[in-house]
Amino acid sequence: RQKKMVEWRRLGHGTYTEIKDEREFFETAKKSERVIVHFYRPASKYCVYMDKQMKKLCRFHMEAKHVKINAEKVPYLCEKLNIVTLPSVVLVKNRKTEHTCIGFDEFGGHEAPTAYFAAIFNKHAIYDDQKESYEDDC
């Protein structure tokens, strides 16, 4: 596990970063076994809520790389992945789209606790386990 942690840190796990284009999306999916991709629109207040959850979760779950991408800048990718509602979160495992979370319904609404988001990612085997608490004490 320690060896994996070093590799994950090298690949940028533990942070929430923005990727710029389709090429970077595919490179990220190739390098990391598990990736959570938030497709967002800058003007959307709901995407801000999703950002808040992703920023919190990335610190607790090093096993997945957490990134966001501006959907307006990647129309080809949105078409291929059938992204029509924002925010959408695409769960990528072993270079394949495992699941897409559309909006907040699956999480229980935009004000759902962080644990609800983690439970969905855990259910799809993107996370190894679920933490007891997702408080800001780390």
N, C-alpha and C positions, 0 to 999 in steps of 0.2 A: 504493500500500500504506500509506503514511504517513497519508493521509486516512482510510482505513478503520480504522487503528489508533485514531485519535482518536475516531471514531464508536463503535467497539467498546468503548473505555474508558467512554465516556458511557453506553452501554447496560449496563455492569456486567460486560463480558467480562474475563477475567483473574482473576475471583473465583469462589468457590463459595458460593452463597447459597441460602437456603430461601425457597420461595414457599409462600404460605399456603392458597390455595384454587383452585378451577377458573377463576375469573375471571382471577386473576393468571397462571395457566398459559397461558390463551389470549392474554392481553396479551403475555406474554413470547414466545410463538411467533410473534406478529404482528410484533413489533419486531425480532427477531433472525432472520437467515436460517437459522442452524444452532444448534440447542439440544440439549443432552444433559440428560435429566431422570432423576434417580435417585429411584425410588419406594422408600420405606423404611418400616420400622416401628421406633420408638425402642428397643424391647426386643430387637431382633435383633443379635446379635454380628456376623453376616455383613454387615449393613448398615453397621456400623462399618468393616469392611474396605473396602467400596465407597467410603465417605466418604474414606478415606485416599487411595485412587487418584484420586478426583475432585479433591480438594484439590491434589494434586501436578500433575495434568494441566492444570488450568485456568491455571496459571502459564505453561505452555509453549505452549498453543494458544489464542491470543486470538481466532481465527477462529470459535470456538464459545462459546456461553454455557453455563455449567455450573450447574445448579440441582438442588435436591432438594425433594421434597414428601412429606409424611407421608401414606402411603396410607390410613391409618385416618380421615383427615379429608376425603378426597375419594372416597367410594364411587362416586359417579356417574361420575367420570373413570376410575376403575379398571375399572368395568364396561364403559364405552365402548371402552377401550384393551385390554381383556381381560387386566388385570394380576391374576394369581392367586398368583404366586410372588414372594417378596421375598428379596433385592433384585431389582428389574427396572430396566433402564435403557432408556428410550425415546429413540431418535434422531429428532429432528425436523428436516426440511430443507424450506425454502420452505413452511412452514405445514402440512406433511404428515408423518405418521409414516412414516419411512423404514425403520425396523427396531426390533425390541425384543429386547434381550439379557435372557434369563431366567436368573436365578441367575448362577453362575460358570462353568458348563460351557464356554461359548463362549470364555472367556478362558483356560481351562486350570486352573481351580481358584482358590480365594480367596487363595492365596499366590503366584499368578503374578506375574511382574515387571510393572512399569508399562508397559513396551514392548508387552506382549501386549494390554493394554487399548487402547493407542493404535493398534495394528495393526488391531483390529476397527473402531474409529471411523474410521480412515483408509480401510479397505476399503469402508465405506459412504459415503465422500466427505463425512464430517462434518469431518474434518481435512484441511488442504491437503497435509500431508506428515508424515512421521514423523521424529522427532529421533534423533540418534545416541545420546543418553543422556538419561535422566530422573533423574539424580542431583540431590540437593538443593543444588546449587552455584549456583543462580541467585538 
